[in-house]
Amino acid sequence: MARNVLGEELQPCNLDPLTGFYRDGCCNTGADDLGVHTVCTRVTADFLEFSASVGNDLSTPHPEFGFAGLQPGDQWCLCAPRWQEAFEAGVAPPVVLASTHAATLEWVQLGDLVAHAI
């Protein structure tokens, strides 16, 4: 059973839009998840603009991949290194701690996540 950053059972992040590296609604990870999609966030307009500016446009729909594009307020499993990058840029989106995988702590300080907790 996967654990969250609080040491408890990992809770789902979002089912609509369906998120997670494995598209199971959870921020689960494994050896094939090279991006470490483990931080459950509620994306903001500022974050989406930042993400697009650094090469990852999460707002534009890509129906060929079953991706409708994100809107502010959507919950989404972000890559831990991208969340840290956004944090350092002052635009980190809020975090759902119960749904953020413990593997995130290899990239991000728990105190920073707690400070951005919903």
Secondary structure, DSSP 4 states (H G I P E B T S, - for coil): --BBTTSSBPPP--BTTB-STTSSSS----TT-TT-EEEEEE--HHHHHHHHHTT---SS-BGGGTB----TT-EEEEEHHHHHHHHHTT-PPPB-GGGSBGGGGGTS-HHHHHHTB-
